[in-house]
Amino acid sequence: MKARYLFPQDYMADPSANVFNGKLYIYPSHDWDSGECFDDDGGHFQMKDYHVLRIEGDPMKDEVVDCGKILDVEDVKWAEKQMWDNDVVEKDGKYYLIFSAKDYNGVFHLGVAVADKPEGPFVPQDEPIRGSFSIDPSVFKDDDGQIYCYFGGLWGGQLQWYRAPQKLTKDGIDLGHAGDRKTELYTTPETPALASFVARMSDDVMQFSEAPRAVEIVDENGEPLKAGDPHRFFEASWMHKYNGKYYFSYSTGDSHLLCYAVGDNPYGPFTYKGVILEPVVGWTTHHSITKVGDKWYLFHHDCVPSNDTTWLRSVKVLPLEYDAEGNILTVKDDE
C-alpha cells in the first residue's frame, strides 16, 4: 500500500502520534539542513525546535494543520543543541512533552516541558530529568493511569555508554559507564544485545520515580536476542496496548527494520514477534503506532522527497492491521 505524506511542505521525522480530545496530534522532530558534516554520531541531525501537526478526521485523507512551533532549544536552559525525538502524554488536563537534547557537555538527557493544551506552547523545566540519559523517549499511559517512559538509542544516542542503573538517589540515578561507541554492538555478536530502558514517571510527570530497567527482548525460547541479530533493538522505542497485551516496537537501526515484541506487563520481558515495516528509503526508521477511531495506523518517515538526504526526512502514515492471533501484519510502503 502507498503511504500518505502528511506534511510535504517541510521536513519532519520521528513522528509520535497521540489522540487527545478526539483529535490526532503528531509530534515530530524538525529536520533542516544545518550544513554540518555527516558522521556516525549524528552530528548532521541538528534539529533545534519542535512543531505539532493536527488532524481532525481520517489520517489518510483529511487536512493536516501545522499548529506552529511549540518549543525551541533557545528556551531550554540546560540544552545546547540537537533536539531529537519527543513524545507527549496527558495527565489531569496538562500535557507533558518529554524530549531529548544535548547539554553543553555534549551529553544527551531527557527534558520535560508542560502545556495547558496539546498545541502548546510548552514551557520547559530548568533542568533535565535527574539521571536521564540517551534519546528517543516514548511516554505510555497505562489503563491504571501509571505513566512509563521508554528511551534509548545506540551510536550517536550514547546508550552504549551506560550499564543498567543501580539505584535511584535523591540526586538522581547511580549509573554505570559501559564503554566506547559501537564496541559492544559489533565486536561480540553472540552476546545479548544492548537494551533500551523503561522507568515509571513520578506523579507530577517531572522525574523518574524509579531507576530505569532494561527492556529485555527474548526469542520464543526465552533467550535474549543477540547483538548480531538483525532484529535486535537499536533505537526508537514505542509502546502501545492491543487486546490486553503490551506491544513494544522499535527500530533496528543499521538493518533498517521496524520490529515488535509482545509482553504481559509494561516492563517485559517482551517476546520477539516480527517485522512491522520493510526498509524504506533513508538510513533511519522511526515510528509510532496509534489507534484513531476504530482503526490502527503506523506513522513513520522516509527520505524520498529529499532524494535520500538522510537528515531531511518526511512524515508518512499507513493503515496497520492485526491477524486473529494479534500478530501485526508486515507492511510494505509502496512508492
C-alpha positions as CSV (number, residue, x, y, z in Angstrom):
1,M,0.0,0.0,0.0
2,K,1.1,3.5,-0.7
3,A,1.6,5.7,2.4
4,R,0.4,9.3,2.7
5,Y,3.0,12.1,3.2
6,L,1.4,14.1,5.9
7,F,3.3,17.4,5.6
8,P,5.3,17.7,2.4
9,Q,5.7,21.5,2.9
10,D,8.5,20.8,5.5
11,Y,11.0,18.2,6.6
12,M,9.9,16.4,9.7
13,A,10.7,13.0,11.2
14,D,10.3,10.6,14.2
15,P,6.5,11.1,14.4
16,S,4.9,10.5,17.8
17,A,1.2,10.3,17.2
18,N,-1.4,10.7,20.0
19,V,-5.1,11.2,20.2
20,F,-6.2,14.0,22.6
21,N,-9.8,15.3,22.9
22,G,-10.9,13.3,19.9
23,K,-8.2,14.8,17.6
24,L,-4.9,13.4,16.3
25,Y,-1.7,15.2,17.2
26,I,1.6,14.3,15.7
27,Y,4.8,15.4,17.5
28,P,7.8,15.1,15.1
29,S,11.3,16.2,15.2
30,H,12.0,19.1,12.8
31,D,14.7,18.5,10.2
32,W,16.7,21.2,8.5
33,D,20.0,21.4,6.6
34,S,22.4,22.9,9.1
35,G,25.5,22.3,6.9
36,E,27.1,20.0,9.5
37,C,29.1,17.2,8.1
38,F,27.7,13.6,8.1
39,D,29.1,11.4,10.8
40,D,28.2,8.2,12.6
41,D,27.3,10.1,15.8
42,G,24.5,12.0,14.1
43,G,26.2,15.4,14.0
44,H,24.3,16.3,10.9
45,F,21.0,16.0,12.8
46,Q,20.9,19.5,14.3
47,M,17.2,19.9,15.0
48,K,16.5,23.0,17.0
49,D,12.8,23.2,17.6
50,Y,9.5,21.2,17.6
51,H,6.2,21.7,15.9
52,V,2.9,19.8,16.2
53,L,0.6,18.6,13.4
54,R,-3.1,18.2,14.0
55,I,-5.7,16.1,12.0
56,E,-9.4,16.2,12.8
57,G,-10.6,13.1,11.0
58,D,-9.0,10.4,8.7
59,P,-5.2,10.4,8.8
60,M,-5.1,9.1,5.3
61,K,-7.1,11.9,3.7
62,D,-8.1,14.8,5.9
63,E,-6.4,18.2,6.3
64,V,-3.1,18.3,8.2
65,V,-2.6,21.6,10.2
66,D,0.8,22.8,11.4
67,C,-0.1,24.3,14.8
68,G,3.3,26.0,14.8
69,K,6.4,25.9,16.9
70,I,5.8,24.6,20.4
71,L,9.4,24.6,21.8
72,D,12.8,26.0,20.8
73,V,16.2,24.9,22.0
74,E,16.9,28.5,23.0
75,D,14.1,28.3,25.5
76,V,15.7,25.3,27.3
77,K,18.3,26.5,29.8
78,W,20.1,23.1,30.1
79,A,20.1,22.2,26.4
80,E,22.6,23.4,23.8
81,K,21.6,21.6,20.6
82,Q,20.2,18.5,18.8
83,M,16.5,18.4,19.9
84,W,15.9,14.8,18.7
85,D,12.8,12.6,19.2
86,N,10.0,13.6,21.6
87,D,6.6,12.4,22.8
88,V,3.6,13.9,24.7
89,V,1.3,12.4,27.4
90,E,-1.7,14.0,29.2
91,K,-2.4,13.9,32.9
92,D,-5.1,15.8,34.8
93,G,-5.7,18.2,31.9
94,K,-2.0,19.1,31.5
95,Y,0.2,18.0,28.6
96,Y,3.8,16.8,29.2
97,L,6.3,16.9,26.4
98,I,9.3,14.6,27.1
99,F,12.1,15.3,24.7
100,S,15.8,14.5,24.2
101,A,18.6,17.0,23.6
102,K,22.3,17.5,24.2
103,D,23.6,19.6,27.2
104,Y,26.6,21.9,27.0
105,N,28.9,19.0,27.6
106,G,27.7,17.1,24.6
107,V,25.7,14.5,26.6
108,F,22.1,13.6,25.8
109,H,19.4,13.9,28.5
110,L,15.6,13.9,28.6
111,G,13.7,17.0,29.5
112,V,10.1,17.9,30.3
113,A,8.0,20.8,29.1
114,V,4.4,21.5,30.1
115,A,1.4,23.0,28.4
116,D,-2.3,23.5,29.0
117,K,-3.3,22.2,25.6
118,P,-1.9,19.7,23.1
119,E,-1.0,22.5,20.6
120,G,1.3,24.1,23.2
121,P,3.2,26.3,23.7
122,F,5.2,24.1,26.1
123,V,7.2,25.6,29.0
124,P,10.4,23.7,29.7
125,Q,11.8,22.8,33.1
126,D,15.1,24.4,34.0
127,E,16.8,21.1,34.5
128,P,16.6,17.7,32.7
129,I,15.1,14.7,34.3
130,R,17.5,13.6,37.1
131,G,19.7,10.8,36.0
132,S,18.2,10.7,32.5
133,F,20.4,9.7,29.5
134,S,20.3,8.8,25.8
135,I,17.5,9.6,23.4
136,D,14.1,8.7,21.8
137,P,11.6,8.9,24.7
138,S,8.2,7.3,24.2
139,V,5.7,8.0,27.0
140,F,3.0,5.4,27.6
141,K,0.0,5.9,29.9
142,D,-1.4,2.6,31.0
143,D,-5.1,1.8,31.8
144,D,-4.5,2.4,35.5
145,G,-3.1,5.9,34.9
146,Q,0.5,5.0,35.5
147,I,2.9,6.6,33.1
148,Y,6.1,5.0,31.8
149,C,8.9,6.4,29.7
150,Y,10.8,4.2,27.3
151,F,14.0,5.5,25.9
152,G,17.5,4.8,24.4
153,G,19.4,4.8,21.2
154,L,22.8,3.5,20.2
155,W,25.8,5.2,18.4
156,G,25.0,8.9,18.5
157,G,22.3,8.3,21.0
158,Q,25.0,7.3,23.5
159,L,23.1,4.3,25.0
160,Q,26.2,2.1,24.8
161,W,27.9,4.4,27.3
162,Y,25.7,3.0,30.2
163,R,25.1,-0.1,32.1
164,A,21.8,-0.7,33.9
165,P,21.4,1.9,36.6
166,Q,21.9,0.5,40.1
167,K,19.6,2.7,42.2
168,L,17.6,6.0,42.4
169,T,19.0,8.5,44.8
170,K,17.9,12.0,45.9
171,D,20.5,13.4,43.5
172,G,19.4,11.3,40.6
173,I,20.3,7.8,39.4
174,D,23.5,5.9,40.1
175,L,24.7,5.0,36.5
176,G,27.4,2.7,35.4
177,H,29.6,3.5,32.4
178,A,30.0,0.8,29.8
179,G,32.5,1.6,27.0
180,D,33.0,3.1,23.6
181,R,30.6,3.7,20.8
182,K,29.8,0.6,18.8
183,T,32.1,-1.7,20.8
184,E,29.5,-3.9,22.4
185,L,27.2,-3.9,19.4
186,Y,29.6,-5.3,16.8
187,T,32.6,-7.0,18.4
188,T,30.6,-9.5,20.4
189,P,27.7,-10.6,18.1
190,E,26.9,-13.7,20.3
191,T,26.4,-11.8,23.5
192,P,22.9,-10.4,24.4
193,A,22.1,-7.2,22.5
194,L,22.1,-3.9,24.4
195,A,18.6,-3.0,25.6
196,S,16.6,0.2,25.8
197,F,15.3,1.3,29.2
198,V,11.9,2.0,30.9
199,A,11.1,3.9,34.0
200,R,7.8,4.8,35.7
201,M,7.3,8.5,35.9
202,S,6.6,10.4,39.1
203,D,3.0,11.5,39.9
204,D,3.8,15.0,38.6
205,V,5.4,13.6,35.4
206,M,8.6,15.6,36.1
207,Q,11.0,12.9,37.1
208,F,11.6,9.1,37.1
209,S,10.1,7.6,40.2
210,E,12.5,4.6,40.0
211,A,15.8,3.6,38.5
212,P,15.2,2.6,34.8
213,R,15.1,-1.0,34.0
214,A,16.4,-2.7,30.9
215,V,13.7,-3.7,28.3
216,E,14.6,-7.3,27.5
217,I,13.6,-8.7,24.2
218,V,13.7,-12.6,24.0
219,D,13.1,-15.2,21.4
220,E,10.4,-17.9,21.5
221,N,12.7,-19.9,23.9
222,G,13.1,-17.1,26.3
223,E,16.7,-16.3,25.3
224,P,17.7,-12.7,24.9
225,L,18.2,-11.6,21.2
226,K,21.9,-11.5,20.4
227,A,23.9,-8.4,19.3
228,G,24.4,-9.9,15.9
229,D,20.7,-10.5,15.3
230,P,19.3,-8.0,12.6
231,H,16.1,-7.8,14.7
232,R,17.7,-6.6,17.9
233,F,17.0,-3.2,19.4
234,F,18.8,-0.1,18.2
235,E,16.6,3.0,18.9
236,A,13.0,4.4,18.5
237,S,11.1,2.7,21.4
238,W,7.3,2.8,21.2
239,M,4.7,1.2,23.4
240,H,1.0,0.5,22.7
241,K,-1.5,-1.9,24.0
242,Y,-3.7,-4.2,22.0
243,N,-6.2,-6.7,23.4
244,G,-4.6,-6.5,26.9
245,K,-1.1,-7.2,25.6
246,Y,1.8,-4.8,25.6
247,Y,3.4,-4.2,22.2
248,F,7.0,-2.9,22.4
249,S,8.1,-1.8,18.9
250,Y,11.5,-0.3,17.9
251,S,13.9,0.4,15.1
252,T,16.9,-2.0,14.4
253,G,19.0,0.9,13.1
254,D,21.6,-0.3,10.6
255,S,19.5,-3.2,9.5
256,H,16.7,-0.7,8.7
257,L,13.7,-2.6,10.0
258,L,10.8,-1.7,12.4
259,C,10.2,-4.7,14.7
260,Y,8.0,-5.6,17.6
261,A,7.8,-7.8,20.6
262,V,4.9,-8.6,23.0
263,G,4.7,-8.9,26.8
264,D,2.2,-9.2,29.7
265,N,3.3,-6.0,31.6
266,P,4.9,-2.7,30.9
267,Y,8.4,-3.9,32.0
268,G,8.5,-7.1,29.9
269,P,10.3,-9.3,29.1
270,F,8.9,-9.0,25.5
271,T,8.9,-11.9,23.1
272,Y,10.0,-11.0,19.6
273,K,7.2,-11.4,17.1
274,G,8.2,-10.0,13.8
275,V,8.8,-7.1,11.3
276,I,6.3,-4.3,11.1
277,L,7.7,-2.3,8.2
278,E,10.1,-3.3,5.5
279,P,13.1,-1.0,4.8
280,V,12.3,2.4,3.4
281,V,14.4,5.0,1.6
282,G,16.8,6.6,4.1
283,W,19.1,5.3,6.9
284,T,16.8,5.9,9.9
285,T,13.5,4.2,10.5
286,H,11.4,5.7,13.3
287,H,7.7,5.4,14.0
288,S,4.6,5.4,16.3
289,I,1.5,3.2,16.4
290,T,-1.8,4.8,17.3
291,K,-5.5,3.9,17.2
292,V,-7.6,6.7,15.6
293,G,-11.3,6.0,15.9
294,D,-11.7,2.2,15.4
295,K,-8.6,1.8,13.1
296,W,-4.9,1.5,13.8
297,Y,-2.2,3.4,11.9
298,L,1.6,3.3,11.5
299,F,3.3,6.7,11.4
300,H,6.9,6.7,10.1
301,H,9.2,8.7,7.8
302,D,11.4,8.3,4.8
303,C,13.8,10.4,2.6
304,V,12.2,10.1,-0.8
305,P,11.2,13.8,-1.2
306,S,14.8,14.9,-0.3
307,N,16.3,12.5,-2.8
308,D,17.7,10.2,0.0
309,T,19.2,13.0,2.1
310,T,19.4,11.2,5.4
311,W,18.9,14.2,7.6
312,L,15.9,15.6,5.6
313,R,13.0,13.3,6.2
314,S,9.3,13.4,5.6
315,V,6.5,12.1,7.9
316,K,4.1,9.4,6.5
317,V,1.2,7.3,7.6
318,L,-0.2,3.8,6.7
319,P,-3.0,1.7,8.0
320,L,-1.9,-1.1,10.3
321,E,-3.7,-4.5,10.7
322,Y,-3.5,-7.5,13.1
323,D,-4.4,-11.1,12.4
324,A,-6.7,-13.2,14.6
325,E,-3.9,-14.1,16.9
326,G,-2.9,-10.5,17.5
327,N,0.2,-10.5,15.2
328,I,0.9,-7.3,13.3
329,L,0.8,-7.8,9.6
330,T,4.0,-6.7,7.9
331,V,3.6,-3.5,5.9
332,K,5.4,-2.6,2.7
333,D,5.4,1.1,1.8
334,D,4.9,1.1,-1.9
335,E,6.2,4.2,-3.5
